[in-house]
């Protein structure tokens, strides 16, 4: 499912760790925003791992899961395009 992940992390080192981790799951579309296409198991793993990477008392990570209809409604003003996932993967 198409997922938008945004974060606000206080400490630079932690923020860099989270950014590098998220690069393994999707495309960085803004400084602290990623677009990902995640299966339910991938999303569960991502949630678990992010909870371990951040400080819950000072940091914030938001995950928005969008169905196909919602993705079609995304509007971008200015630069950029909604991340498109290839219809198949080659190994």
N, CA, C and O atoms as CSV, one atom per row, in Angstrom:
chain,resi,resn,atom,element,x,y,z
A,1,UNK,N,N,0.847,-1.172,0.000
A,1,UNK,CA,C,0.000,0.000,0.000
A,1,UNK,C,C,0.895,1.239,0.000
A,1,UNK,O,O,1.936,1.271,0.657
A,2,UNK,N,N,0.477,2.241,-0.738
A,2,UNK,CA,C,1.226,3.494,-0.817
A,2,UNK,C,C,1.259,4.134,0.571
A,2,UNK,O,O,0.217,4.307,1.203
A,3,UNK,N,N,2.436,4.478,1.034
A,3,UNK,CA,C,2.606,5.018,2.381
A,3,UNK,C,C,3.477,6.263,2.325
A,3,UNK,O,O,4.543,6.264,1.709
A,4,UNK,N,N,3.014,7.311,2.969
A,4,UNK,CA,C,3.804,8.526,3.121
A,4,UNK,C,C,4.335,8.543,4.545
A,4,UNK,O,O,3.571,8.393,5.498
A,5,UNK,N,N,5.629,8.722,4.689
A,5,UNK,CA,C,6.268,8.752,6.007
A,5,UNK,C,C,6.964,10.091,6.164
A,5,UNK,O,O,7.787,10.482,5.336
A,6,UNK,N,N,6.623,10.782,7.235
A,6,UNK,CA,C,7.295,12.046,7.546
A,6,UNK,C,C,7.858,11.947,8.962
A,6,UNK,O,O,7.345,11.207,9.802
A,7,UNK,N,N,8.906,12.698,9.202
A,7,UNK,CA,C,9.513,12.626,10.529
A,7,UNK,C,C,10.056,13.981,10.951
A,7,UNK,O,O,10.425,14.824,10.134
A,8,UNK,N,N,10.085,14.147,12.262
A,8,UNK,CA,C,10.683,15.322,12.894
A,8,UNK,C,C,11.542,14.771,14.023
A,8,UNK,O,O,11.030,14.368,15.067
A,9,UNK,N,N,12.838,14.759,13.806
A,9,UNK,CA,C,13.766,14.135,14.751
A,9,UNK,C,C,14.779,15.174,15.191
A,9,UNK,O,O,15.409,15.839,14.368
A,10,UNK,N,N,14.925,15.302,16.496
A,10,UNK,CA,C,15.689,16.384,17.109
A,10,UNK,C,C,17.196,16.260,16.888
A,10,UNK,O,O,17.846,17.240,16.524
A,11,UNK,N,N,17.749,15.093,17.099
A,11,UNK,CA,C,19.205,14.886,17.050
A,11,UNK,C,C,19.647,14.496,15.636
A,11,UNK,O,O,19.101,13.566,15.041
A,12,UNK,N,N,20.643,15.218,15.104
A,12,UNK,CA,C,21.121,14.989,13.742
A,12,UNK,C,C,21.505,13.535,13.488
A,12,UNK,O,O,21.128,12.974,12.460
A,13,UNK,N,N,22.242,12.917,14.399
A,13,UNK,CA,C,22.719,11.541,14.214
A,13,UNK,C,C,21.542,10.575,14.082
A,13,UNK,O,O,21.551,9.695,13.221
A,14,UNK,N,N,20.535,10.740,14.931
A,14,UNK,CA,C,19.340,9.890,14.864
A,14,UNK,C,C,18.566,10.148,13.578
A,14,UNK,O,O,18.083,9.213,12.940
A,15,UNK,N,N,18.448,11.412,13.201
A,15,UNK,CA,C,17.736,11.783,11.983
A,15,UNK,C,C,18.414,11.150,10.758
A,15,UNK,O,O,17.735,10.654,9.859
A,16,UNK,N,N,19.727,11.168,10.728
A,16,UNK,CA,C,20.470,10.562,9.620
A,16,UNK,C,C,20.247,9.057,9.573
A,16,UNK,O,O,20.090,8.484,8.495
A,17,UNK,N,N,20.234,8.411,10.744
A,17,UNK,CA,C,19.980,6.963,10.803
A,17,UNK,C,C,18.602,6.628,10.233
A,17,UNK,O,O,18.452,5.689,9.452
A,18,UNK,N,N,17.605,7.407,10.633
A,18,UNK,CA,C,16.244,7.169,10.147
A,18,UNK,C,C,16.175,7.402,8.641
A,18,UNK,O,O,15.572,6.604,7.924
A,19,UNK,N,N,16.775,8.466,8.157
A,19,UNK,CA,C,16.778,8.757,6.729
A,19,UNK,C,C,17.413,7.613,5.945
A,19,UNK,O,O,16.850,7.171,4.944
A,20,UNK,N,N,18.563,7.130,6.377
A,20,UNK,CA,C,19.248,6.042,5.686
A,20,UNK,C,C,18.421,4.762,5.732
A,20,UNK,O,O,18.380,4.009,4.759
A,21,UNK,N,N,17.768,4.518,6.857
A,21,UNK,CA,C,16.912,3.342,6.983
A,21,UNK,C,C,15.762,3.423,5.973
A,21,UNK,O,O,15.476,2.446,5.281
A,22,UNK,N,N,15.113,4.568,5.887
A,22,UNK,CA,C,13.968,4.728,5.001
A,22,UNK,C,C,14.349,4.659,3.523
A,22,UNK,O,O,13.510,4.308,2.694
A,23,UNK,N,N,15.586,4.985,3.179
A,23,UNK,CA,C,16.038,4.868,1.793
A,23,UNK,C,C,15.909,3.429,1.295
A,23,UNK,O,O,15.786,3.196,0.092
A,24,UNK,N,N,15.938,2.477,2.206
A,24,UNK,CA,C,15.770,1.069,1.834
A,24,UNK,C,C,14.330,0.695,1.538
A,24,UNK,O,O,14.062,-0.413,1.072
A,25,UNK,N,N,13.408,1.595,1.798
A,25,UNK,CA,C,11.993,1.298,1.622
A,25,UNK,C,C,11.293,2.150,0.572
A,25,UNK,O,O,10.250,1.749,0.055
A,26,UNK,N,N,11.839,3.311,0.248
A,26,UNK,CA,C,11.119,4.169,-0.687
A,26,UNK,C,C,11.939,5.333,-1.182
A,26,UNK,O,O,13.166,5.343,-1.081
A,27,UNK,N,N,11.236,6.319,-1.723
A,27,UNK,CA,C,11.870,7.490,-2.323
A,27,UNK,C,C,11.734,8.700,-1.410
A,27,UNK,O,O,10.663,8.978,-0.870
A,28,UNK,N,N,12.837,9.405,-1.254
A,28,UNK,CA,C,12.825,10.644,-0.471
A,28,UNK,C,C,12.305,11.750,-1.378
A,28,UNK,O,O,12.937,12.083,-2.381
A,29,UNK,N,N,11.150,12.323,-1.028
A,29,UNK,CA,C,10.531,13.331,-1.890
A,29,UNK,C,C,10.681,14.738,-1.343
A,29,UNK,O,O,10.537,15.711,-2.083
A,30,UNK,N,N,10.967,14.852,-0.064
A,30,UNK,CA,C,11.306,16.118,0.563
A,30,UNK,C,C,12.295,15.807,1.678
A,30,UNK,O,O,12.583,14.641,1.947
A,31,UNK,N,N,12.815,16.841,2.323
A,31,UNK,CA,C,13.871,16.644,3.315
A,31,UNK,C,C,13.514,15.576,4.347
A,31,UNK,O,O,14.358,14.739,4.669
A,32,UNK,N,N,12.314,15.581,4.863
A,32,UNK,CA,C,11.933,14.604,5.878
A,32,UNK,C,C,10.638,13.880,5.519
A,32,UNK,O,O,9.825,13.565,6.388
A,33,UNK,N,N,10.458,13.621,4.214
A,33,UNK,CA,C,9.255,12.930,3.741
A,33,UNK,C,C,9.646,11.861,2.725
A,33,UNK,O,O,10.419,12.117,1.801
A,34,UNK,N,N,9.104,10.671,2.909
A,34,UNK,CA,C,9.338,9.553,1.997
A,34,UNK,C,C,8.018,9.040,1.466
A,34,UNK,O,O,6.999,9.095,2.156
A,35,UNK,N,N,8.034,8.536,0.223
A,35,UNK,CA,C,6.911,7.821,-0.352
A,35,UNK,C,C,7.364,6.380,-0.558
A,35,UNK,O,O,8.422,6.128,-1.136
A,36,UNK,N,N,6.554,5.441,-0.081
A,36,UNK,CA,C,6.916,4.027,-0.135
A,36,UNK,C,C,5.717,3.199,-0.575
A,36,UNK,O,O,4.573,3.603,-0.368
A,37,UNK,N,N,5.969,2.056,-1.173
A,37,UNK,CA,C,4.927,1.075,-1.455
A,37,UNK,C,C,5.254,-0.135,-0.595
A,37,UNK,O,O,6.210,-0.859,-0.873
A,38,UNK,N,N,4.462,-0.355,0.449
A,38,UNK,CA,C,4.790,-1.363,1.452
A,38,UNK,C,C,3.698,-2.413,1.589
A,38,UNK,O,O,2.508,-2.097,1.600
A,39,UNK,N,N,4.117,-3.650,1.693
A,39,UNK,CA,C,3.187,-4.714,2.041
A,39,UNK,C,C,2.902,-4.605,3.543
A,39,UNK,O,O,3.594,-3.879,4.257
A,40,UNK,N,N,1.896,-5.318,4.012
A,40,UNK,CA,C,1.582,-5.294,5.443
A,40,UNK,C,C,2.766,-5.771,6.286
A,40,UNK,O,O,3.073,-5.136,7.295
A,41,UNK,N,N,3.448,-6.870,5.912
A,41,UNK,CA,C,4.616,-7.291,6.703
A,41,UNK,C,C,5.756,-6.260,6.683
A,41,UNK,O,O,6.410,-6.038,7.702
A,42,UNK,N,N,5.990,-5.636,5.531
A,42,UNK,CA,C,7.021,-4.604,5.453
A,42,UNK,C,C,6.674,-3.429,6.362
A,42,UNK,O,O,7.539,-2.895,7.056
A,43,UNK,N,N,5.407,-3.032,6.353
A,43,UNK,CA,C,4.979,-1.915,7.188
A,43,UNK,C,C,5.147,-2.253,8.666
A,43,UNK,O,O,5.571,-1.403,9.450
A,44,UNK,N,N,4.823,-3.475,9.051
A,44,UNK,CA,C,4.986,-3.896,10.443
A,44,UNK,C,C,6.462,-3.858,10.846
A,44,UNK,O,O,6.797,-3.408,11.942
A,45,UNK,N,N,7.333,-4.327,9.970
A,45,UNK,CA,C,8.780,-4.295,10.240
A,45,UNK,C,C,9.270,-2.860,10.353
A,45,UNK,O,O,10.027,-2.524,11.264
A,46,UNK,N,N,8.837,-2.019,9.428
A,46,UNK,CA,C,9.240,-0.613,9.435
A,46,UNK,C,C,8.817,0.060,10.740
A,46,UNK,O,O,9.610,0.779,11.348
A,47,UNK,N,N,7.582,-0.165,11.172
A,47,UNK,CA,C,7.104,0.432,12.420
A,47,UNK,C,C,7.947,-0.020,13.606
A,47,UNK,O,O,8.345,0.793,14.441
A,48,UNK,N,N,8.216,-1.318,13.673
A,48,UNK,CA,C,9.021,-1.857,14.772
A,48,UNK,C,C,10.423,-1.252,14.776
A,48,UNK,O,O,10.921,-0.839,15.823
A,49,UNK,N,N,11.057,-1.201,13.608
A,49,UNK,CA,C,12.427,-0.698,13.518
A,49,UNK,C,C,12.508,0.797,13.820
A,49,UNK,O,O,13.419,1.246,14.516
A,50,UNK,N,N,11.555,1.562,13.296
A,50,UNK,CA,C,11.570,3.001,13.564
A,50,UNK,C,C,11.379,3.296,15.050
A,50,UNK,O,O,11.982,4.227,15.583
A,51,UNK,N,N,10.547,2.507,15.711
A,51,UNK,CA,C,10.334,2.701,17.153
A,51,UNK,C,C,11.638,2.509,17.927
A,51,UNK,O,O,11.847,3.125,18.972
A,52,UNK,N,N,12.505,1.655,17.404
A,52,UNK,CA,C,13.806,1.426,18.055
A,52,UNK,C,C,14.829,2.509,17.707
A,52,UNK,O,O,15.760,2.750,18.475
A,53,UNK,N,N,14.661,3.156,16.565
A,53,UNK,CA,C,15.624,4.160,16.110
A,53,UNK,C,C,15.398,5.550,16.704
A,53,UNK,O,O,16.335,6.343,16.795
A,54,UNK,N,N,14.171,5.847,17.104
A,54,UNK,CA,C,13.863,7.199,17.568
A,54,UNK,C,C,13.766,7.269,19.084
A,54,UNK,O,O,13.720,6.248,19.770
A,55,UNK,N,N,13.735,8.482,19.583
A,55,UNK,CA,C,13.449,8.748,20.991
A,55,UNK,C,C,11.992,9.202,21.053
A,55,UNK,O,O,11.667,10.302,20.605
A,56,UNK,N,N,11.131,8.381,21.594
A,56,UNK,CA,C,9.697,8.669,21.603
A,56,UNK,C,C,9.327,9.897,22.433
A,56,UNK,O,O,8.216,10.414,22.308
A,57,UNK,N,N,10.234,10.364,23.271
A,57,UNK,CA,C,9.922,11.538,24.094
A,57,UNK,C,C,10.180,12.852,23.366
A,57,UNK,O,O,9.659,13.894,23.763
A,58,UNK,N,N,10.991,12.808,22.290
A,58,UNK,CA,C,11.322,14.052,21.582
A,58,UNK,C,C,11.068,13.998,20.084
A,58,UNK,O,O,10.922,15.043,19.449
A,59,UNK,N,N,11.012,12.806,19.507
A,59,UNK,CA,C,10.911,12.644,18.061
A,59,UNK,C,C,9.487,12.264,17.645
A,59,UNK,O,O,8.673,11.833,18.462
A,60,UNK,N,N,9.216,12.438,16.357
A,60,UNK,CA,C,7.907,12.081,15.812
A,60,UNK,C,C,8.068,11.501,14.418
A,60,UNK,O,O,8.781,12.056,13.582
A,61,UNK,N,N,7.400,10.377,14.174
A,61,UNK,CA,C,7.329,9.785,12.837
A,61,UNK,C,C,5.852,9.550,12.551
A,61,UNK,O,O,5.133,8.973,13.367
A,62,UNK,N,N,5.408,10.004,11.379
A,62,UNK,CA,C,4.006,9.837,10.985
A,62,UNK,C,C,3.958,9.004,9.707
A,62,UNK,O,O,4.705,9.247,8.759
A,63,UNK,N,N,3.069,8.025,9.705
A,63,UNK,CA,C,2.899,7.148,8.550
A,63,UNK,C,C,1.450,7.245,8.079
A,63,UNK,O,O,0.516,6.996,8.841
A,64,UNK,N,N,1.282,7.609,6.816
A,64,UNK,CA,C,-0.049,7.732,6.226
A,64,UNK,C,C,-0.194,6.656,5.160
A,64,UNK,O,O,0.522,6.676,4.159
A,65,UNK,N,N,-1.119,5.712,5.366
A,65,UNK,CA,C,-1.365,4.629,4.411
A,65,UNK,C,C,-2.509,5.058,3.494
A,65,UNK,O,O,-3.601,5.373,3.966
A,66,UNK,N,N,-2.258,5.069,2.187
A,66,UNK,CA,C,-3.249,5.545,1.227
A,66,UNK,C,C,-3.646,4.442,0.252
A,66,UNK,O,O,-2.791,3.758,-0.310
A,67,UNK,N,N,-4.950,4.277,0.059
A,67,UNK,CA,C,-5.404,3.326,-0.954
A,67,UNK,C,C,-5.257,3.953,-2.336
A,67,UNK,O,O,-4.898,5.124,-2.459
A,68,UNK,N,N,-5.535,3.173,-3.367
A,68,UNK,CA,C,-5.327,3.626,-4.746
A,68,UNK,C,C,-6.144,4.876,-5.064
A,68,UNK,O,O,-5.663,5.770,-5.761
A,69,UNK,N,N,-7.364,4.943,-4.563
A,69,UNK,CA,C,-8.211,6.114,-4.820
A,69,UNK,C,C,-7.608,7.374,-4.208
A,69,UNK,O,O,-7.631,8.438,-4.826
A,70,UNK,N,N,-7.073,7.259,-3.006
A,70,UNK,CA,C,-6.462,8.412,-2.340
A,70,UNK,C,C,-5.192,8.851,-3.068
A,70,UNK,O,O,-4.925,10.046,-3.188
A,71,UNK,N,N,-4.418,7.892,-3.551
A,71,UNK,CA,C,-3.178,8.224,-4.277
A,71,UNK,C,C,-3.511,9.031,-5.532
A,71,UNK,O,O,-2.783,9.962,-5.876
A,72,UNK,N,N,-4.596,8.685,-6.215
A,72,UNK,CA,C,-4.992,9.417,-7.421
A,72,UNK,C,C,-5.377,10.859,-7.109
A,72,UNK,O,O,-5.367,11.709,-7.999
A,73,UNK,N,N,-5.714,11.139,-5.863
A,73,UNK,CA,C,-6.143,12.475,-5.466
A,73,UNK,C,C,-4.980,13.366,-5.002
A,73,UNK,O,O,-5.185,14.546,-4.719
A,74,UNK,N,N,-3.772,12.816,-4.924
A,74,UNK,CA,C,-2.621,13.607,-4.489
A,74,UNK,C,C,-2.371,14.726,-5.493
A,74,UNK,O,O,-2.326,14.496,-6.701
A,75,UNK,N,N,-2.211,15.921,-4.981
A,75,UNK,CA,C,-1.916,17.071,-5.828
A,75,UNK,C,C,-0.586,17.672,-5.387
A,75,UNK,O,O,-0.342,17.879,-4.198
A,76,UNK,N,N,0.248,17.939,-6.349
A,76,UNK,CA,C,1.550,18.538,-6.077
A,76,UNK,C,C,1.580,19.917,-6.710
A,76,UNK,O,O,1.274,20.077,-7.891
A,77,UNK,N,N,1.946,20.899,-5.923
A,77,UNK,CA,C,2.090,22.260,-6.422
A,77,UNK,C,C,3.583,22.546,-6.477
A,77,UNK,O,O,4.255,22.512,-5.446
A,78,UNK,N,N,4.101,22.820,-7.638
A,78,UNK,CA,C,5.533,23.049,-7.773
A,78,UNK,C,C,6.232,21.801,-8.278
A,78,UNK,O,O,5.650,21.011,-9.022
A,79,UNK,N,N,7.470,21.627,-7.875
A,79,UNK,CA,C,8.328,20.546,-8.343
A,79,UNK,C,C,7.899,19.193,-7.807
A,79,UNK,O,O,7.369,19.096,-6.701
A,80,UNK,N,N,8.129,18.142,-8.595
A,80,UNK,CA,C,7.967,16.787,-8.119
A,80,UNK,C,C,6.818,16.045,-8.754
A,80,UNK,O,O,5.989,16.619,-9.460
A,81,UNK,N,N,6.789,14.759,-8.487
A,81,UNK,CA,C,5.741,13.862,-8.968
A,81,UNK,C,C,5.547,12.778,-7.924
A,81,UNK,O,O,6.463,12.465,-7.164
A,82,UNK,N,N,4.365,12.214,-7.891
A,82,UNK,CA,C,4.099,11.109,-6.982
A,82,UNK,C,C,4.964,9.936,-7.415
A,82,UNK,O,O,5.052,9.636,-8.605
A,83,UNK,N,N,5.598,9.275,-6.466
A,83,UNK,CA,C,6.455,8.135,-6.757
A,83,UNK,C,C,5.632,7.034,-7.401
A,83,UNK,O,O,4.580,6.650,-6.890
A,84,UNK,N,N,6.116,6.534,-8.519
A,84,UNK,CA,C,5.438,5.425,-9.181
A,84,UNK,C,C,6.235,4.169,-8.951
A,84,UNK,O,O,7.460,4.151,-9.072
A,85,UNK,N,N,5.513,3.112,-8.615
A,85,UNK,CA,C,6.145,1.825,-8.361
A,85,UNK,C,C,6.068,1.004,-9.646
A,85,UNK,O,O,5.008,0.928,-10.268
A,86,UNK,N,N,7.180,0.391,-10.047
A,86,UNK,CA,C,7.129,-0.409,-11.261
A,86,UNK,C,C,6.123,-1.555,-11.104
A,86,UNK,O,O,5.943,-2.061,-9.996
A,87,UNK,N,N,5.461,-1.976,-12.199
A,87,UNK,CA,C,4.440,-3.006,-12.089
A,87,UNK,C,C,4.992,-4.389,-11.770
A,87,UNK,O,O,4.232,-5.275,-11.380
A,88,UNK,N,N,6.308,-4.595,-11.929
A,88,UNK,CA,C,6.914,-5.873,-11.601
A,88,UNK,C,C,8.366,-5.643,-11.206
A,88,UNK,O,O,8.935,-4.581,-11.458
A,89,UNK,N,N,8.947,-6.650,-10.587
A,89,UNK,CA,C,10.332,-6.564,-10.144
A,89,UNK,C,C,11.110,-7.704,-10.775
A,89,UNK,O,O,10.607,-8.821,-10.894
A,90,UNK,N,N,12.329,-7.421,-11.175
A,90,UNK,CA,C,13.183,-8.465,-11.750
A,90,UNK,C,C,14.270,-8.814,-10.746
A,90,UNK,O,O,14.865,-7.931,-10.127
A,91,UNK,N,N,14.518,-10.076,-10.593
A,91,UNK,CA,C,15.590,-10.540,-9.679
A,91,UNK,C,C,16.830,-10.851,-10.453
A,91,UNK,O,O,17.837,-11.253,-9.870
